[in-house]
């Protein structure tokens, strides 16, 4: 499957394996098309997870990762792309309904926006929360203290 995609998309896909698990690094511009092909032609019919990793010292600070599963093949694949601060990525909600809350969580925790998402808003934290807690440069104790004081009128127990 990866070889076939590599023939079709060339240098836009880098197939890799880590600890016996397939994954591919895909150019950001190809993500919507690759995800569509994986669902429609390769039978990856379930989006298990969407997550991100923050590398604050890199130019493209974020890896966005989709974990897909094929029931027909009993196989998993990870698709990863890199994006810079302030860039967005196409929503995969039209492909998998499960992507809805997964993308909202990535937005809530990292601040990554998904173009075309039907209701992109915080899912875990209150609407007034400042910042994105899973970024490596985020000061969680400072934010928690401020939010608790403003919204609850008490000192944080952190």
TAPE-V430019 format. One record per residue. N is the residue number from 0. SS is DSSP state (H for helix, E for strand, L for the rest). PHI is phi as a letter, one per 40 degrees, with the letter a starting at -180 (NA if undefined). OMEGA is omega as a letter, one per 20 degrees, with the letter a starting at -180 (none if undefined). Layout:
# TAPE-V430019
n: [N:N]
ss: [SS:SS]
phi: [PHI:PHI]
omega: [OMEGA:OMEGA]
This chain:
# TAPE-V430019
n: [0:1:2:3:4:5:6:7:8:9:10:11:12:13:14:15:16:17:18:19:20:21:22:23:24:25:26:27:28:29:30:31:32:33:34:35:36:37:38:39:40:41:42:43:44:45:46:47:48:49:50:51:52:53:54:55:56:57:58:59:60:61:62:63:64:65:66:67:68:69:70:71:72:73:74:75:76:77:78:79:80:81:82:83:84:85:86:87:88:89:90:91:92:93:94:95:96:97:98:99:100:101:102:103:104:105:106:107:108:109:110:111:112:113:114:115:116:117:118:119:120:121:122:123:124:125:126:127:128:129:130:131:132:133:134:135:136:137:138:139:140:141:142:143:144:145:146:147:148:149:150:151:152:153:154:155:156:157]
ss: [L:H:H:H:H:H:H:H:H:H:H:H:E:E:E:E:E:E:L:L:E:E:E:E:E:E:L:H:H:H:H:H:H:H:H:H:H:H:H:H:L:L:L:L:L:E:E:E:E:E:E:E:E:E:L:L:L:L:L:L:L:E:E:E:E:E:E:E:E:E:L:L:L:L:E:E:E:E:E:E:E:E:E:L:L:L:L:E:E:E:L:L:L:L:L:L:L:L:H:H:H:H:H:H:H:H:H:H:H:H:L:L:E:E:E:L:L:L:L:L:L:L:L:L:L:L:L:L:L:L:L:L:L:L:L:L:L:L:L:H:H:H:H:H:H:H:H:H:H:H:H:H:L:L:L:L:L:L]
phi: [NA:c:c:c:c:c:c:c:b:f:c:c:b:b:c:b:b:b:f:g:b:c:a:b:c:b:d:d:c:c:d:d:c:c:c:c:c:c:c:c:b:b:g:c:c:b:c:c:a:b:a:a:b:b:b:c:c:c:c:c:c:b:c:b:b:b:b:b:b:b:c:c:b:f:b:b:a:b:b:b:b:b:b:c:d:g:c:b:b:c:c:b:d:c:c:b:d:c:c:d:c:c:c:c:c:c:c:c:c:b:g:c:c:b:c:g:c:c:a:c:a:d:b:b:b:c:d:c:c:c:g:b:c:c:c:c:b:c:c:c:c:c:c:d:d:c:c:c:c:c:c:b:g:b:c:c:c:c]
omega: [a:r:r:r:r:r:a:a:r:a:r:r:r:a:a:r:r:a:r:a:a:r:r:r:a:r:a:a:a:a:a:a:a:r:r:r:r:r:a:a:a:r:r:a:a:r:a:a:r:a:r:r:a:r:a:a:r:r:r:a:a:r:r:a:r:r:a:a:r:r:a:a:a:a:r:r:r:r:a:r:r:r:r:r:r:r:r:a:a:r:r:r:r:a:a:r:a:a:a:a:r:r:r:r:r:r:a:a:a:a:r:a:r:a:r:r:a:a:a:r:a:a:a:a:r:a:a:a:r:r:a:a:a:r:a:a:a:r:a:a:r:a:a:r:a:a:a:r:a:a:a:r:r:r:r:r:a:none]
